[in-house]
Amino acid sequence: MKYPIGIQNFEKLRTDGYVYVDKTALIYKLANEGSYYFLSRPRRFGKSLLVSTMTAYFSGMRDLFKGLAIEQLESKWENYPIMHLDLNTDRYNRKEVLEQRLNLFLSRWEKNYGRDINEVTLAQRFEGIIQRIAEKEHKRVVILVDEYDKPMLQAIGDDSLQEEFRAMLKAFYGALKSQDKYIRFAFLTGVTKFGKVSVFSDLNNLIDISMDARYQNICGITDEEMHKYLEEGIHCVATKYGISYEETCLRLKKHYDGYHFVEYGKGIYNPFSLLNTFNSQKFSNYWFETGTPSFLVQLLQRDKFYLPDLTEQQVSADFLNSIDSIDESPVPIIYQSGYLTIKGYDERFQTYSLGYPNDEVEEGFTRFLLPYYAHTEDSSPVFIGKFVYDLEQGKIEDFMKRMSAMFADTDYKIVGDAELYFQNAFYLITKMLGFYTEVERTISDGRIDMVAKTKKYIYLFEFKYDQDAEAALRQIDEKGYAAPFATDSRKLYKIGVNFSCLHRRIDDWKVV
């Protein structure tokens, strides 16, 4: 079986015999029930292949669709002129780069269809070329835009440049409304949605299907689709690891499934990671390793965000759907980028609860964040393994020495409140430990700060700020934190830790 790793061209995929998870029934539904659509999905989720499949469909390339659902649905197979704009290529660090990209797009069409000398701006030229193509070809135009938001994403942190990109694209995409009678179909896709006061504010005819239950699996792979199209891969991975078919399915689900784009929706597998796993017959963090979300870290640090709150969010659909609220919170862009997903829905208040979609994202994001919040350039399993080994061997003194060393001399890492810094750093460390040991952490509600359990030991941690380790140990005893483990045969350690906000390090700790 040939897996389409990195294949984004539908014609190449079909001609060269790669496996294809059939989404064509949904494409037919879109094409025949509306004209203007927008879709937001995380990177490497199949958006470009979807656009390429639409290109083949609207080009009337019937032979490429043999055996697919749309073959039985479509009878006309018309060939429309297609304008495909892909903004994924350039590095948009200057206004001129976007101008040059749009000019290149328009110039290629103007070479064949001409240009009115009175069309001066990019938006005017776009309007003019749409009309001339439709009139010359006697067919309305299909417009497909891939990664529409790439310029603005790259300008996060540069408000003036982002505003210039917004204004330019708002005017440019305005042609979709003014030239409606010449347009058969328009589909715009990207990672994020810049909403109410942004590039689409004039396009009241644009249907956003990002959280539409009918199209929730238009990108990505469902459990049903995995078993229908990729069953061979499951068996190969099971054989490679020497585990059962059922255990393989469970591991695939835990590691790559779990994306939900609508309340009560289907679980969606990350297609990039799933296909790479079948291709290499090896579990790994494929999706996370292909991108470094450094701009998300900048937003988290800018807002002095308390990291445990990432998975404690209750948000509205409007909040999730637009990163115009980026000045209020980094959560919408973290959700739209694929690092958080919908985990629950409150019907009464119409709010969504968020969480990590799967183990790949949770572990990858935690590991990526750690160096930004602690004095370490290493967050690898080898690094974390040293801490885990200390706990497993009962070497709690060595564990605390490693902790103290990691927090030493961290002034240059601190952003704002030193206490918040320590809370975030230790949260990430406990998350990392939790991937290899049993860790329970409770946040500021009168219970123990952290409990770590191994086969032979139980560790109770209590943290204080600008006090002393004895105060932390007294709280463990006074609150009876050890009582639930009184009948447990494992050896129990109580660890009191004090963090000095002045010196930004652990300055006192004690084990009993």
Order of alpha helices (4+ residues) and beta strands (2+ residues): alpha-alpha-beta-alpha-alpha-beta-alpha-alpha-beta-alpha-alpha-alpha-beta-beta-beta-alpha-alpha-alpha-beta-alpha-alpha-alpha-beta-alpha-alpha-beta-beta-alpha-alpha-alpha-alpha-beta-beta-beta-alpha-beta-beta
